[in-house]
């Protein structure tokens, strides 16, 4: 596709150059950890920080779905959370997210970013 675009842009006055591939760094991401059902133990093999977040959210919200994932490539600086709970019924998304962030106040202090998706059931 790139060669087609280059051919279309290239006219007789355009000098053609050879494109070299860029050196890309490869990042690996933790796999999704979704658990259905309230009061279930966290999935085996969760890193300590993910397990702490998982346990706090599970205890506070008794979710029907809970996913905690380190999406920073394993360095623990950015987490994605998906949580479905009856607690969120009738609340705005902002209030739902405030409930989650207030529950994780201590953990949030030490991380760079947090992505939250709440689902009211």
C-alpha positions in Angstrom: 0.0 0.0 0.0 2.8 2.4 0.8 4.5 1.7 -2.5 1.2 2.5 -4.3 0.9 5.8 -2.5 4.5 6.7 -3.3 4.0 5.8 -7.0 1.0 8.1 -7.1 2.8 10.9 -5.4 5.9 10.4 -7.5 6.1 12.3 -10.7 8.9 12.7 -13.2 10.4 15.6 -11.0 10.2 13.7 -7.7 13.3 11.9 -6.6 12.7 8.3 -5.4 14.5 7.1 -2.3 14.6 3.7 -0.7 12.6 3.5 2.5 14.3 1.7 5.4 12.2 0.1 8.2 12.2 1.9 11.5 13.6 0.1 14.5 10.6 -0.5 16.6 10.6 -1.5 20.3 8.5 -4.4 21.1 6.3 -4.2 24.2 4.5 -7.0 25.8 1.3 -6.5 27.7 -0.2 -8.4 30.5 -3.1 -10.6 29.4 -6.7 -9.6 30.3 -7.8 -10.9 33.7 -11.6 -11.1 33.7 -13.5 -12.9 36.5 -17.2 -13.2 36.6 -19.1 -13.6 39.9 -18.7 -11.8 43.2 -16.6 -13.0 46.0 -14.3 -15.1 43.9 -10.6 -15.3 44.6 -8.4 -13.3 42.2 -7.0 -15.2 39.2 -3.8 -17.1 39.9 -0.5 -15.4 38.9 -1.7 -11.8 39.4 1.2 -9.5 40.2 1.1 -8.0 43.7 -0.1 -4.6 42.8 -2.9 -5.9 40.4 -4.0 -8.3 43.1 -4.3 -5.5 45.7 -6.4 -3.5 43.3 -8.5 -6.5 42.4 -9.1 -7.4 46.1 -10.1 -3.8 47.1 -12.5 -3.5 44.2 -14.0 -6.9 44.8 -14.5 -6.3 48.5 -16.1 -2.8 48.0 -18.4 -3.4 45.0 -19.1 -7.2 44.8 -18.8 -7.0 41.0 -20.3 -9.4 38.5 -17.3 -8.6 36.2 -13.9 -7.4 37.2 -10.8 -6.9 35.1 -7.6 -5.3 36.3 -4.7 -5.1 33.8 -1.3 -3.5 33.8 -1.2 -2.0 30.3 2.2 -0.3 30.8 4.1 -3.3 29.7 4.6 -4.7 33.1 6.2 -1.7 34.8 3.1 -0.9 36.9 2.6 2.7 35.9 -0.7 2.4 34.0 -3.7 0.2 34.7 -7.0 -0.5 32.9 -9.9 -1.5 35.0 -13.3 -2.8 33.9 -15.9 -3.3 36.6 -19.6 -4.1 36.5 -21.6 -3.8 39.7 -25.1 -3.1 41.0 -23.6 -0.3 43.1 -23.4 1.9 40.0 -27.1 1.8 39.2 -28.6 5.3 38.9 -25.2 7.1 39.2 -23.6 9.2 36.6 -20.3 7.9 35.1 -18.4 10.6 36.9 -19.8 9.5 40.3 -19.1 5.8 39.4 -15.5 6.6 38.6 -15.2 8.7 41.8 -16.3 5.7 43.8 -13.6 3.5 42.1 -10.9 6.1 42.5 -11.7 6.8 46.2 -11.5 3.1 46.8 -8.1 3.0 45.2 -6.8 6.3 46.7 -3.6 4.8 48.1 -2.8 2.8 44.9 -3.4 5.7 42.6 -0.8 7.8 44.4 2.0 5.6 43.0 0.9 5.2 39.4 1.0 7.4 36.3 -2.4 6.6 34.7 -5.6 4.8 35.2 -8.3 3.9 32.7 -11.7 3.0 34.2 -14.7 1.5 32.6 -17.7 1.1 34.9 -20.8 -0.9 34.0 -24.1 -0.4 35.9 -26.1 -3.6 36.2 
